[in-house]
Amino acid sequence: MYKAILFDLDGTLTQSGEGITKCVQYALEKLGRPEPDLKKLEVFIGPPLMEQFMKYANLDEMTARKAVEYYRERYSTTGIFENRPYPGVEGMLQELKRKNYILAVASSKPEYYVKQIVEYFHLAEYFDEIVGSEMDGSRTNKTEVIEETLKRLGLERHRDQVLMVGDKEHDVLGARKAGLECIAVSYGYGTEEELALAEPLQTVASTAELLDFFV
């Protein structure tokens, strides 16, 4: 019997692709590595940012840190708001709260931004904890974020009662490493292939389907 649900943010609660990809594009442009195709940059949605810059653009660690700085130049003022909740998200959270579920956000995005976004869309009232990474690049690994969330909720010894919800393989694999099951949402940014390989507990196609699982 589940009593707590941890939600990823990007691609699960909010459709954040426009802001993220445009900020990555801005950073790459400043590094002299322009990428005109925003679709290609959707691989940056979900994984830790610095790690993805190193992988995607073959950057060394120092240059990747500079890329993250450039990214945040645009993200902190503009990109953060190029974003919107998926259809049905607020209604789903209202109903889960009404059913007395403990709800939390567990994101690899810096906690400072996660809280801003959740508050901006008036969703903060539904969550018992809002957890993200540190601005210095620590705690970006999904398992580390989940562990911190469990710690804050006091549920470290009750992992069988906690479920992760996310849209990427990082969510499923990170949850498994932390001893949790994960439900994948197919409406986010994860591909059908990556989610199938990650083997979540279940895959749902909408917030309505997700709500049906719990109620």
N, C-alpha and C positions, 0 to 999 in steps of 0.2 A: 504494500500500500504506500503510494507516494504521498509525501506531505509538503515537499519543497520542490520548486522548479527554478532552474537557473537558465536565463535567456542570454544568448549572444545578442549583440546589438545590430551591427551592419549585416544586412541581408536576412535578418530574422525579425527584428522589430521595426527597423527603418530601412527605406530604400535610399541608400547613401552613395550609390555608385557615381552619380554625377560629380559630387564634391570631391570624392577621393581621386577619381581618375583625372579630373582637371588640375588638382593640386600636384599629382605625380607628374603630369605633363609639364606643368610650370617648373617643377624642380629639375626635370631632365633637360628642359630648354636652357635653364640657367647653367647647367653643367656642360652645355654644348652637345647634348645627345637628344635632339628633338624627336618626338614620336607623335605624328599627327593623328594616329588612329586611337581614339579613346577606348574602343572596344578591346584592343590588345592590353590595355592597362587595367582591365577588370581583374586581372590576376592579383592585383594589389589589395583587393577587398577581402579582408579576413585575416590573412597572415600578418605576423609582426612586420612592421614597415621597413625597418633597417635591413632585416634578413632578406626581404623581398627585393629591395634595391640592389643588394649584393648579387642575388641570384639572377634577376631579370637583366640588369645592365652590366653584369660582371664587374662590379665596383669593389675596390678594397674597402676595408672597414672605415678608414678616415674619410674617404670620399662619400661613402654611404651615410656617414653621420652628417656630412655637409648637405647631402640630398634631403635628409629628414628635416634639417633646419630650413631649407628652402621650401619644402612641402608645408611646414607649419607657418611660414610667412603668409601664405595665401589661405591656408586652412583655418587659421585662428580668427580671421575676419570675414571670410567669404565662403570657403568650402564647407565649413561646419553647418551652414544653413542651406546648402544645396542638397536637400535631404527631406524626406517626408515619411511618416509612418505608413506601413502597408495597410491596405483595407482591412478593417475588422480588428486591428490590434487593440485599440482602447476597449472595445466591447468585450473582447476575449479576456483582457486583464481584469476588467470589472467583475466578470462572472467568476473567474478563478479566485479573486479576492473574496467574493461573496461566499464561495465554497470553502473559505478559510485556508487556502494554500499559502505557504510562505513563498514569496516571489523575490528573485534577485536578478540583477544584470551582471553577467560575467563576460567581459570583453577584453580583447588584447589592445584595444585603443586606450590611450592615456585616460586615466580616471577623471582628470580635470575636464576633458572634452566630453566624456561619456555623461557626466553629471549635467553639463551644460545642455547637451542634446535632449536628454530625458526631461529636464526641467522646461526647456523651450517648447516641447510638444505636450506639456502638461501631463506627463506620465509618471512623474516621480512619486506621486502619492500611492501608487500601487506596489511599490517595491520596498522591501524591508532592508535591502542592502544594494548599493550600486558600486560595483568593483571593476577596476580597469588596471592598466599597467602604470608604471611610474614614468614621469617625463624624461628621466635620465636613461630610459631604455631597459630598465630592469622589470622583471615580472611581465614580460610580453608573451612568454610561452603559455599556451592555453591551460595546461595542467597546473602551472603555478597560479594562474588567475583563479582557477576553480578551487584550488587548495586554500587560497586566501579567503575566498567567498565562504567556503565551508567553515573556516575558522571564525569569521565574523558572525556567522549564523549560529555557531555552537553546534554544528552538525557533523563534525569530523568523525564521530563514532556512530553515525547513523546514515552512512552512505547508501544503504539499500532503500532509504526513504527519499532519496534526492535524484532528480532526473535533469539532464542537460537538454536544451533545445538549441539547435544551430543549423546553419546552412552549408557549412564546408566540412571537408574531411578533418581539418584541424579541430573542429568542435567534437566530432565523433571520437577521434583518436585521443584527443586531450582528455575527454571525459573517461574513456576506457582506462587510460593510464592512472587516473585518479580513483578508479573503482566505481565509476558511475555508468549507467546506461545513457544513451543519447537518442533523441528523436530528431530526425533531419527534416527540414522544410525544403521542398523542391522549388518553391517560388523565389528563393534567394539567388546567390551568385555561384553556388557550387554546381558543378556539372553532374549530369545523371550518372556518368561513368565513375567519377571520383566518389560519389556517395554510395554507389553500389559496391565498390571495392572496400570502402570503409566499414560497411555492414552495420548501420545503425539499428536500433531496436525496431524502428518503424520509420517510414517516410510518409509525410503528409503534404498535400498540395495547396493548402490554404489555412488561414487562421481558424476557420470554422471546423475543418477536419482536426486541427490540433486541439481545439476546445472539446470536441467529441471524445477524443482519447481520454481526457481527464474527467469529464462529467457524464 
